[in-house]
Amino acid sequence: MPPHGSKEPENRLKFFSEIGSRALLSFLLCSKAFCAPSCLSVATGVFDLLRDKYRTWEFEIEYKTYFPWKPNPHVNLRPLIGLMATIEGSVYAYGGLNFDILLFDHLVFAPGFAAGYYYQGGGKNLGYPAEFRSGIELAWQFDDYRRLGVHFYHLSNASLGRRNPGEESLVLFYDIPIIKGFPFNSR
């Protein structure tokens, strides 16, 4: 039995969780290596999905850039900048990172986070101008790197303000790759 205060159980748990997560990734990532180019993303969907009072429509435009560092052949690190606006006049300008994980050659799962500035306009008061976004994307990637998918995210001020009501959004997005000749192929 380990002495009181020993870190042995904690280290064992850390070891097995590391092995488990690597095994799961190896199983899921049975696909070709990929290197998605920079893209322009357009999106539309529901702002404050889970609460009726401030629910409204939102629109987004994002630039997701190519980044040459790849932790493994199936994961792309993607810096991004973007702008979201609601029809109520709220605006969120942000920058962040996505971690694109290619599953089964065409399915992309992308957890990500961003930080930015939120202007309330005539919309929901999120309690503070600095807001943080965490979310997940699930998309189908076509052979020419276009993507069509859904993005679910949470926007919160991380309790920097007196109020932190947060909001959740669900949007449909379309990524257009920015590579020579596409989307304006000359024939």
C-alpha positions in Angstrom: 0.0 0.0 0.0 1.4 3.4 -0.9 2.3 5.8 1.9 -0.3 8.5 2.8 0.0 11.4 0.3 1.7 9.3 -2.3 1.3 10.4 -5.9 1.4 6.8 -7.2 -2.4 6.5 -7.9 -2.4 9.9 -9.6 0.5 8.9 -11.8 -1.0 5.6 -12.6 -4.3 7.3 -13.6 -2.4 9.8 -15.7 -0.4 7.0 -17.4 -3.5 4.9 -18.3 -5.5 8.0 -19.5 -2.6 8.9 -21.8 -2.5 5.3 -23.2 -6.3 5.2 -23.6 -6.4 8.6 -25.4 -3.6 7.6 -27.8 -5.3 4.2 -28.5 -8.6 6.0 -29.2 -6.9 8.5 -31.6 -5.0 5.7 -33.4 -8.3 3.8 -33.9 -10.3 6.9 -35.1 -7.6 8.4 -37.2 -7.3 5.6 -39.7 -7.2 8.0 -42.7 -4.9 9.6 -45.1 -2.7 12.5 -43.9 -4.1 15.9 -44.7 -3.0 19.4 -44.9 -6.0 21.7 -45.4 -5.2 25.1 -47.0 -6.3 28.5 -45.6 -10.0 29.1 -46.1 -12.7 31.7 -45.9 -15.7 30.5 -43.8 -19.2 31.8 -43.9 -21.8 30.8 -41.4 -25.4 31.5 -40.2 -27.4 30.1 -37.4 -29.1 30.7 -34.0 -27.6 32.9 -31.3 -28.6 32.1 -27.7 -30.0 28.7 -28.8 -30.9 27.5 -25.3 -32.8 30.6 -24.1 -35.9 32.1 -25.8 -35.6 35.7 -24.4 -32.6 36.8 -26.6 -32.7 34.1 -29.3 -31.9 35.6 -32.6 -30.2 35.0 -36.0 -26.4 35.4 -36.4 -24.0 35.6 -39.3 -20.3 34.9 -39.2 -17.3 35.3 -41.5 -14.0 33.7 -40.5 -10.5 33.4 -42.0 -8.9 30.0 -41.0 -5.3 30.0 -42.0 -2.9 27.3 -42.9 -0.3 26.7 -40.3 2.7 24.5 -41.1 3.2 22.9 -37.7 1.4 19.6 -37.4 1.4 17.5 -34.2 0.7 14.4 -36.3 -0.5 13.6 -39.8 -4.2 13.7 -38.9 -4.3 17.0 -36.9 -4.0 20.6 -38.2 -3.5 23.5 -35.9 -5.5 26.4 -37.5 -5.3 30.0 -36.2 -8.4 31.9 -37.1 -9.9 35.4 -37.0 -13.5 36.3 -37.4 -16.5 38.5 -37.0 -20.0 37.5 -35.8 -23.0 39.8 -35.9 -26.6 39.3 -34.9 -29.7 40.9 -36.5 -30.1 42.7 -33.1 -26.9 44.6 -33.7 -24.5 42.6 -31.4 -21.0 42.1 -32.8 -18.2 39.8 -31.7 -14.7 40.2 -33.2 -12.3 37.4 -32.2 -9.1 35.5 -32.8 -8.3 31.9 -31.8 -7.3 28.4 -32.7 -9.0 25.3 -34.0 -7.5 21.8 -33.9 -8.8 20.1 -37.0 -8.8 16.3 -36.6 -9.5 14.3 -39.8 -11.6 11.1 -39.2 -12.1 8.5 -41.9 -10.8 10.6 -44.9 -13.6 13.2 -45.1 -15.1 13.8 -41.6 -13.4 16.6 -39.7 -13.9 17.1 -35.9 -12.5 20.5 -34.7 -12.5 21.6 -31.1 -11.4 25.2 -30.8 -11.3 28.3 -28.7 -11.1 32.1 -29.2 -11.0 35.3 -27.3 -12.4 38.6 -28.5 -14.4 41.8 -28.0 -18.2 41.8 -27.7 -20.4 44.8 -28.5 -23.9 44.4 -27.2 -25.7 46.7 -29.6 -29.5 46.1 -29.2 -28.9 42.4 -28.3 -28.1 40.4 -25.2 -25.9 41.8 -22.4 -23.1 39.3 -21.8 -21.8 41.2 -18.8 -18.4 42.2 -20.1 -16.7 43.3 -23.3 -14.1 40.5 -23.2 -15.7 37.2 -24.2 -14.2 33.8 -24.7 -15.6 31.2 -27.2 -15.2 27.4 -26.8 -16.8 25.1 -29.3 -16.7 22.1 -31.6 -17.2 21.8 -35.3 -18.2 18.7 -37.2 -17.9 18.9 -41.0 -17.6 16.9 -44.2 -14.5 17.8 -46.1 -14.8 17.4 -49.9 -11.8 16.3 -52.1 -11.1 19.9 -53.0 -11.0 20.9 -49.3 -14.4 22.7 -49.2 -16.2 21.9 -46.0 -19.8 21.9 -45.0 -20.6 21.5 -41.3 -22.1 22.6 -38.1 -20.5 24.5 -35.2 -21.8 24.5 -31.7 -20.1 27.0 -29.3 -20.4 28.7 -25.9 -19.6 32.4 -25.4 -18.7 33.5 -21.9 -16.8 36.3 -20.1 -15.3 33.7 -17.7 -16.7 35.6 -14.8 -14.6 38.7 -15.4 -17.8 40.8 -15.1 -20.4 41.0 -12.3 -22.8 39.1 -14.7 -21.9 36.1 -16.8 -25.0 34.9 -18.5 -23.2 33.4 -21.5 -24.9 32.1 -24.6 -24.8 29.1 -26.9 -24.9 29.2 -30.7 -25.5 26.6 -33.4 -24.5 27.6 -36.9 -24.2 25.9 -40.3 -20.9 26.8 -42.0 -19.3 26.5 -45.4 -15.5 26.7 -45.8 -14.1 27.9 -49.2 -10.4 27.0 -49.6 -8.1 29.8 -50.7 -5.6 28.1 -53.1 -4.3 29.0 -56.5 -7.1 28.6 -59.1 -9.9 27.9 -56.5 -12.6 28.9 -56.2 -12.1 30.7 -59.6 -10.7 28.0 -61.8 -9.7 29.3 -65.2 -10.5 26.8 -68.0 
